[in-house]
């Protein structure tokens, strides 16, 4: 298996394998039967009923497109790069996709009533716990699906420990009042080679009494070394999300490989364009498959920082700033505590929550 393969552990479809204490509610929540999972996309195979040949659909999947929705969310010039597909065939496929994807029957230019969009969104969005009730409350309930959440800060401020906790919590039932959903799997992309995956199982066992070995069997891991490998993984993620019940994707960290490969000022424009393309792929996956995407980000020192102001900036520039739906800074707090600061959100005010990093992951201070 190559270095860029996402490595799924043994599939666990028996809820009892994942729950150590035999709790009936948890048993039901940990069932991972894919056909019971409320998807927000239309299978690519649905296009066959509209006259699209299976051989042409295979070319699409080989090119990294795994849902009918993806045909409508991708520019023509990108689709035309798929080997073996002519412009006429792609146009025919897109017309067929408009017929089978809900909400697209009138074409991509259709307006919708805001109240209907809100109702649909409320029925789909799931919020994954951070492990801290104060942190969750600051985020309106937790880490949202269909969104990109950035976590940045200096080293040793709890960014990766927060991601471990979110990964473990992805295998829990929904909070009261949330849409019904089945517990999910986790994709973990480790660009720094520093992941200690046993922490996910340890946190799940200590905090929520889940069997740690079975939890790890529901985590798919990859260690890319180049941005090209990272792009290949993005294509794999789309395929996996159509086959598996993925709840959360973690990339730790989002910027590392881009900074390593494009380290000169003359390469900055290319770096930002490549980063933007990768982020757009993550956003499409999040929206198509109702997945929470979480990534850590590095910071750099401000050479002109005043003593009373922030001494560091999150890296990635405007591309990363505008791509992230939610931006959270992790920083030092009092007496060894950490402070999670919500800096950017489309619907919530800036706020902070004090937390602590423990053997059981992130907890209230």
C-alpha positions as CSV (number, residue, x, y, z in Angstrom):
1,X,0.0,0.0,0.0
2,X,1.5,3.4,-1.0
3,X,2.2,6.2,1.3
4,X,-0.8,8.1,0.1
5,X,-3.3,5.4,0.6
6,X,-6.0,6.0,3.2
7,X,-5.7,2.9,5.3
8,X,-9.1,1.7,6.6
9,X,-8.9,-0.5,9.6
10,X,-11.2,-3.6,9.8
11,X,-14.8,-2.4,9.4
12,X,-16.9,-2.6,12.5
13,X,-20.6,-2.9,11.8
14,X,-21.6,-4.4,15.1
15,X,-22.6,-1.8,17.6
16,X,-21.7,-4.0,20.5
17,X,-18.1,-4.2,19.4
18,X,-17.8,-0.5,19.9
19,X,-19.5,-0.1,23.3
20,X,-17.8,-1.5,26.3
21,X,-20.6,-1.0,28.8
22,X,-23.5,-2.6,26.8
23,X,-25.6,0.6,26.9
24,X,-28.6,0.1,24.6
25,X,-28.7,3.8,23.5
26,X,-25.0,3.7,22.5
27,X,-25.5,0.3,20.8
28,X,-28.0,1.9,18.4
29,X,-25.9,5.0,17.9
30,X,-22.8,3.0,16.9
31,X,-24.5,1.0,14.2
32,X,-22.8,1.9,10.9
33,X,-25.2,0.5,8.3
34,X,-24.6,2.8,5.4
35,X,-28.1,2.6,3.9
36,X,-29.5,3.9,7.2
37,X,-27.3,7.0,7.0
38,X,-29.1,10.2,5.8
39,X,-27.0,11.2,2.9
40,X,-27.2,14.6,1.2
41,X,-25.9,13.5,-2.2
42,X,-27.2,11.5,-5.2
43,X,-25.3,8.4,-6.2
44,X,-23.6,8.6,-9.6
45,X,-25.2,5.3,-10.6
46,X,-28.6,7.1,-10.7
47,X,-27.5,8.6,-14.1
48,X,-27.7,5.2,-15.7
49,X,-31.5,5.5,-15.7
50,X,-31.1,8.7,-17.7
51,X,-29.1,6.8,-20.4
52,X,-25.6,7.4,-19.3
53,X,-23.3,4.4,-20.0
54,X,-21.7,2.6,-17.1
55,X,-18.4,2.8,-18.9
56,X,-18.6,6.6,-18.9
57,X,-19.5,6.7,-15.2
58,X,-16.4,4.6,-14.5
59,X,-14.3,7.2,-16.3
60,X,-15.8,9.8,-13.9
61,X,-15.0,7.8,-10.8
62,X,-11.5,7.2,-12.1
63,X,-11.2,11.0,-12.4
64,X,-12.3,11.6,-8.9
65,X,-16.0,12.3,-9.3
66,X,-18.2,10.0,-7.3
67,X,-21.6,11.7,-7.0
68,X,-24.1,13.2,-9.4
69,X,-23.9,16.4,-7.3
70,X,-20.2,16.7,-8.1
71,X,-21.0,17.1,-11.8
72,X,-23.0,20.2,-11.0
73,X,-20.5,21.6,-8.5
74,X,-17.5,21.4,-10.8
75,X,-16.6,23.8,-13.6
76,X,-16.8,22.4,-17.2
77,X,-13.0,23.0,-17.8
78,X,-12.2,20.7,-14.9
79,X,-14.6,18.0,-16.0
80,X,-13.2,18.2,-19.6
81,X,-9.8,17.1,-18.1
82,X,-11.3,13.6,-17.3
83,X,-9.7,11.2,-19.7
84,X,-12.0,9.7,-22.3
85,X,-14.9,12.1,-21.9
86,X,-15.9,14.6,-24.7
87,X,-17.6,17.9,-24.1
88,X,-20.8,16.5,-25.5
89,X,-20.8,13.6,-23.1
90,X,-20.1,15.8,-20.1
91,X,-23.0,18.1,-21.1
92,X,-25.3,15.1,-21.4
93,X,-24.2,13.9,-18.0
94,X,-24.8,17.3,-16.4
95,X,-28.3,17.5,-18.0
96,X,-29.0,14.0,-16.5
97,X,-27.6,15.1,-13.1
98,X,-30.0,18.0,-13.0
99,X,-32.9,15.6,-13.4
100,X,-31.9,13.3,-10.5
101,X,-30.3,15.6,-8.0
102,X,-33.0,17.2,-5.7
103,X,-33.3,20.9,-6.1
104,X,-31.5,21.1,-9.4
105,X,-34.4,20.2,-11.7
106,X,-34.8,23.8,-12.7
107,X,-31.1,24.2,-13.3
108,X,-28.2,25.7,-11.3
109,X,-29.7,29.2,-11.6
110,X,-32.8,28.4,-9.7
111,X,-33.7,30.6,-6.7
112,X,-35.1,29.0,-3.5
113,X,-37.2,30.3,-0.7
114,X,-35.0,31.1,2.3
115,X,-37.4,29.5,4.8
116,X,-37.1,26.2,2.9
117,X,-33.3,26.4,2.8
118,X,-33.2,27.0,6.6
119,X,-35.6,24.1,7.2
120,X,-33.4,21.7,5.1
121,X,-30.2,22.9,6.8
122,X,-31.6,22.4,10.2
123,X,-32.7,18.9,9.3
124,X,-29.2,18.0,8.1
125,X,-26.5,19.8,10.2
126,X,-24.9,17.7,12.9
127,X,-22.6,19.2,15.6
128,X,-19.7,17.1,16.9
129,X,-18.6,17.7,20.5
130,X,-15.3,19.3,21.3
131,X,-15.3,17.5,24.7
132,X,-16.0,20.7,26.6
133,X,-19.6,22.0,27.2
134,X,-18.3,25.6,27.4
135,X,-16.5,25.2,24.1
136,X,-19.5,23.5,22.5
137,X,-21.8,26.3,23.7
138,X,-19.4,28.9,22.2
139,X,-19.8,27.1,18.8
140,X,-23.6,26.8,19.0
141,X,-23.4,23.1,19.9
142,X,-20.1,21.8,18.5
143,X,-18.2,21.4,15.3
144,X,-20.6,21.7,12.4
145,X,-20.9,19.4,9.4
146,X,-20.9,20.9,6.0
147,X,-18.3,23.4,7.2
148,X,-14.6,23.9,7.3
149,X,-13.2,24.6,10.8
150,X,-9.7,25.9,11.3
151,X,-7.8,25.5,14.6
152,X,-4.6,27.5,14.8
153,X,-2.2,28.5,17.5
154,X,1.4,28.1,18.7
155,X,2.8,24.7,19.3
156,X,1.7,22.8,22.5
157,X,-1.6,24.7,22.8
158,X,-3.8,21.7,22.4
159,X,-4.7,21.8,18.7
160,X,-4.0,18.2,18.0
161,X,-5.5,17.0,21.3
162,X,-8.6,18.9,20.4
163,X,-8.7,17.0,17.1
164,X,-8.2,13.7,18.9
165,X,-11.2,14.5,21.1
166,X,-13.4,15.6,18.1
167,X,-12.5,12.3,16.3
168,X,-13.5,10.3,19.4
169,X,-16.7,12.3,19.8
170,X,-17.6,11.6,16.1
171,X,-18.6,8.1,17.2
172,X,-21.2,9.3,19.7
173,X,-25.0,9.6,19.2
174,X,-26.4,13.1,18.4
175,X,-27.2,15.6,21.1
176,X,-30.8,16.1,22.2
177,X,-32.8,18.0,19.5
178,X,-30.3,17.4,16.7
179,X,-31.1,15.6,13.5
180,X,-31.1,11.8,13.8
181,X,-27.9,10.2,12.5
182,X,-25.7,7.2,13.0
183,X,-22.3,7.4,14.5
184,X,-19.6,7.8,11.9
185,X,-16.1,7.0,10.9
186,X,-13.1,9.4,10.8
187,X,-10.6,10.2,8.1
188,X,-7.2,11.4,9.5
189,X,-4.7,13.0,7.2
190,X,-1.3,13.5,9.0
191,X,0.9,15.8,7.0
192,X,3.4,16.2,9.8
193,X,3.9,12.5,10.7
194,X,3.2,13.3,14.3
195,X,-0.2,11.6,14.9
196,X,-0.5,9.3,17.9
197,X,-3.7,7.6,16.9
198,X,-3.9,5.6,20.1
199,X,-5.0,8.8,21.8
200,X,-8.4,8.7,19.9
201,X,-9.1,5.3,21.4
202,X,-7.9,6.3,24.8
203,X,-10.1,9.3,24.9
204,X,-13.1,7.4,23.6
205,X,-12.7,4.8,26.3
206,X,-12.0,7.1,29.2
207,X,-14.7,9.7,28.4
208,X,-17.4,7.7,26.8
209,X,-16.7,4.0,27.7
210,X,-16.2,2.9,24.1
211,X,-14.0,0.0,23.2
212,X,-10.7,1.7,22.1
213,X,-9.6,-1.0,19.7
214,X,-12.9,-1.0,17.8
215,X,-12.9,2.8,17.8
216,X,-9.5,2.8,16.0
217,X,-10.9,0.3,13.5
218,X,-13.2,3.1,12.4
219,X,-10.4,5.6,11.8
220,X,-8.8,5.8,8.3
221,X,-5.3,7.2,8.3
222,X,-3.0,8.5,5.6
223,X,0.5,10.1,5.8
224,X,1.2,12.2,2.6
225,X,4.6,13.6,1.9
226,X,3.9,16.0,-1.0
227,X,1.1,18.2,-2.1
228,X,0.5,16.0,-5.1
229,X,-0.2,13.1,-2.7
230,X,-2.5,15.4,-0.7
231,X,-4.5,16.0,-3.9
232,X,-4.7,12.3,-4.5
233,X,-6.0,11.8,-1.0
234,X,-8.7,14.4,-1.7
235,X,-10.0,12.3,-4.6
236,X,-9.9,9.1,-2.4
237,X,-11.9,10.9,0.3
238,X,-14.7,11.6,-2.1
239,X,-14.9,8.0,-3.0
240,X,-14.7,6.8,0.6
241,X,-17.5,9.1,1.7
242,X,-19.8,7.6,-0.9
243,X,-19.1,4.1,0.5
244,X,-18.6,4.7,4.2
245,X,-20.4,6.6,6.9
246,X,-17.8,9.3,7.5
247,X,-18.6,11.9,10.1
248,X,-15.3,13.9,10.4
249,X,-12.2,14.6,8.3
250,X,-9.1,15.8,10.1
251,X,-6.1,17.3,8.4
252,X,-3.2,18.0,10.7
253,X,-1.9,20.4,9.5
254,X,-3.4,22.0,6.5
255,X,-0.5,24.2,5.5
256,X,2.6,22.1,6.3
257,X,3.2,20.6,2.9
258,X,2.4,23.8,1.0
259,X,4.9,25.8,3.1
260,X,7.6,23.1,2.6
261,X,7.3,22.8,-1.2
262,X,6.6,26.4,-2.0
263,X,9.0,28.3,0.2
264,X,10.2,31.1,-2.0
265,X,8.4,34.5,-2.5
266,X,8.3,33.8,-6.2
267,X,6.3,30.6,-5.6
268,X,3.7,32.2,-3.3
269,X,1.1,32.7,-6.0
270,X,1.3,29.0,-7.1
271,X,1.2,27.9,-3.5
272,X,-1.9,29.9,-2.7
273,X,-3.6,28.6,-5.9
274,X,-2.8,25.0,-5.0
275,X,-4.0,25.5,-1.5
276,X,-7.2,27.1,-2.7
277,X,-7.9,24.1,-5.0
278,X,-7.4,21.7,-2.1
279,X,-9.6,23.7,0.2
280,X,-12.4,23.8,-2.4
281,X,-12.2,20.0,-2.7
282,X,-12.6,19.7,1.0
283,X,-15.6,22.1,1.0
284,X,-17.3,20.1,-1.7
285,X,-16.8,16.9,0.2
286,X,-18.2,18.6,3.4
287,X,-21.3,19.8,1.6
288,X,-22.0,16.8,-0.5
289,X,-21.6,14.2,2.3
290,X,-22.6,16.2,5.4
291,X,-19.1,15.8,6.9
292,X,-17.3,18.0,9.4
293,X,-13.9,19.0,8.1
294,X,-11.4,20.1,10.7
295,X,-7.8,21.2,10.1
296,X,-5.0,22.6,12.2
297,X,-3.0,25.6,11.0
298,X,0.4,26.9,12.0
299,X,1.3,30.5,13.0
300,X,4.2,32.8,12.3
301,X,5.6,35.5,14.4
302,X,4.7,39.2,13.7
303,X,8.0,41.0,13.3
304,X,6.4,44.3,14.2
305,X,4.1,43.0,17.0
306,X,3.6,45.3,19.9
307,X,4.0,43.9,23.4
308,X,0.3,44.4,24.2
309,X,-1.0,42.9,20.8
310,X,-1.0,39.4,19.3
311,X,2.6,38.2,18.6
312,X,1.5,35.7,16.0
313,X,-0.5,35.4,12.8
314,X,-2.1,32.3,11.4
315,X,-0.4,31.4,8.1
316,X,-2.1,30.7,4.8
317,X,-3.1,34.3,3.9
318,X,-6.4,35.4,2.6
319,X,-7.0,32.1,0.8
320,X,-7.2,30.1,4.1
321,X,-8.9,33.0,6.0
322,X,-11.8,33.1,3.5
323,X,-12.1,29.3,3.0
324,X,-12.5,28.6,6.7
325,X,-16.1,28.7,7.9
326,X,-15.1,28.8,11.6
327,X,-11.6,30.0,12.8
328,X,-10.6,29.0,16.3
329,X,-7.4,30.1,18.1
330,X,-5.9,27.9,20.9
331,X,-3.8,29.9,23.3
332,X,-2.4,29.8,26.8
333,X,-4.7,30.5,29.7
334,X,-4.3,30.8,33.5
335,X,-2.7,28.1,35.6
336,X,-2.0,25.7,32.8
337,X,-5.4,26.0,31.2
338,X,-6.0,26.7,27.5
339,X,-8.3,29.3,26.0
340,X,-10.2,28.5,22.8
341,X,-11.1,31.8,21.0
342,X,-13.7,31.8,18.3
343,X,-12.3,34.5,15.9
344,X,-14.5,34.0,12.8
345,X,-18.0,32.6,12.3
346,X,-20.8,33.3,9.8
347,X,-23.4,33.2,12.6
348,X,-21.8,33.6,16.0
349,X,-20.0,36.5,17.8
350,X,-16.3,36.3,18.8
351,X,-16.1,34.6,22.1
352,X,-13.8,32.5,24.3
353,X,-14.0,29.3,26.4
354,X,-11.5,28.1,28.9
355,X,-10.6,24.4,28.7
356,X,-8.0,22.0,29.9
357,X,-6.1,19.2,28.1
358,X,-6.3,15.9,30.1
359,X,-5.8,12.2,29.5
360,X,-9.4,12.2,28.5
361,X,-8.9,14.9,25.9
362,X,-10.4,18.4,26.1
363,X,-12.5,19.2,29.2
364,X,-14.0,22.2,30.8
365,X,-11.5,24.1,32.9
